[in-house]
Amino acid sequence: MKKLLTFFLLLSFNLSANDPFEEINRSIYKFNKAVDESFARPVAEVYDNLVPSFIKSGVTNFFDNIEEIDNSFNQLLQGKPGYAINDFARFCVNTTIGLVGLVDVASSLGLDSHDEDFGQTLGVWGIPSGPYLMLPIFGPSSPRDLIGGPISSFLSGTFAVEKNEARISLFALNALDTRARLLDIESLVIGDEYSFIRDSYEQFVEYEVSDGIQSNDEFLDDIDDIFDD
């Protein structure tokens, strides 16, 4: 989830966009924006205004926690066993002491959070992302992320939910929480919205694949701290 939140904050640095389907992508973006303005944003505003902050924090922590299994698995695949142990320890601590992940106890114990998925792992393995894609409802993506997405979704924890109704409810709550957290940063989108989101997404993906090594920009390095506060 942090990935979706973060790329809105990134600035593009002379990127050469790989967007051969721009005309189609722009049409899909207009559709997504219409759906957002007519439904998703109003619902998110009601959620943000009516739900107490501690409950919203608990929801965010819960979904971050169930992603720790995916984080741990991909840390191993990327050759980072130390981080894998860290992330699995976060899951164990927050699931038990942290009341099923509602409270982020692990961070207070010095176990830093990370954000890894199988799309990033494919990037670490040298597989190119491919052309930029704008998906209906789901937003920015790429062929590499389309391949990695189902695997990370399976490992996110919802695979353990047997009933479809419960699984759909969890997905909807996660989407609502994510959309609500974006409300305060929408003003950072400048210029042509489509181009800004595309360039920010591509910049963020490269930043994540390289673990920030390719960038020395303090703005990028401090982004995680913004959402951890």
Residue pairs with C-beta under 8 A, 6 or more apart in sequence:
1 60
1 63
1 64
1 67
1 174
1 177
1 178
2 64
2 115
2 224
2 227
3 115
3 117
3 204
3 208
4 139
4 178
4 182
5 178
5 181
5 182
5 185
5 227
6 204
6 223
6 224
6 227
7 140
7 197
7 200
7 201
7 203
7 204
7 205
8 182
8 185
8 186
8 188
8 189
8 197
8 200
9 185
9 188
9 200
9 219
9 223
9 226
10 200
10 203
10 204
10 207
10 220
10 223
11 200
11 203
11 219
12 196
12 199
12 200
12 202
12 203
13 203
13 215
13 217
15 199
15 202
15 203
17 132
17 195
17 198
17 199
17 202
18 129
18 130
18 131
18 132
18 202
19 25
19 131
19 132
19 198
20 131
21 131
21 132
21 133
24 134
25 132
25 133
25 134
25 194
25 198
26 134
26 194
28 134
28 135
28 136
29 134
29 193
29 194
29 197
31 136
32 134
32 136
32 137
32 139
33 193
35 137
36 179
40 175
40 179
41 179
41 183
43 176
43 179
44 176
44 179
44 180
44 182
44 183
45 180
45 183
47 56
47 176
47 177
47 180
48 56
48 180
48 183
56 177
56 180
58 102
58 103
59 173
59 177
60 177
60 181
61 94
61 98
61 101
61 102
61 103
61 104
62 100
62 101
62 102
63 101
63 173
63 174
63 177
64 101
64 104
64 113
65 90
65 91
65 94
65 95
65 98
65 100
65 101
65 104
66 101
66 156
66 157
66 158
67 115
67 156
67 157
68 87
68 88
68 90
68 91
68 94
69 88
69 91
69 155
69 156
69 157
70 116
70 117
70 118
70 152
70 155
70 156
70 157
71 87
71 114
71 115
71 116
72 84
72 85
72 87
72 88
72 91
73 84
73 155
74 116
74 117
74 118
74 120
74 121
74 152
75 81
75 83
75 84
75 86
75 87
75 114
75 116
76 84
77 118
77 121
77 124
78 116
78 120
78 121
78 124
83 114
86 111
86 112
86 114
87 113
87 114
87 116
89 106
89 111
90 106
90 107
90 111
90 113
93 105
93 106
93 109
93 111
94 101
94 103
94 104
94 105
94 106
95 101
97 103
97 105
98 104
98 105
98 106
104 113
106 113
107 113
107 228
113 224
113 228
115 208
117 148
117 149
117 152
118 147
118 148
118 149
118 151
118 152
118 155
119 142
119 144
119 145
119 147
119 148
119 149
119 152
119 205
120 148
120 205
120 208
120 209
121 148
122 144
122 147
122 148
123 129
123 144
123 205
123 206
123 208
123 209
124 209
127 144
128 144
129 142
129 143
129 144
129 145
129 202
129 205
130 142
130 143
130 144
131 142
131 143
132 140
132 142
132 198
132 201
132 202
133 140
133 141
133 142
133 143
133 146
134 140
134 141
134 194
134 198
135 141
139 197
140 197
140 198
140 201
141 149
142 205
145 205
158 167
158 170
158 171
161 167
161 170
181 227
189 196
189 197
190 196
206 214
207 214
207 215
207 220
212 220
212 221
215 221
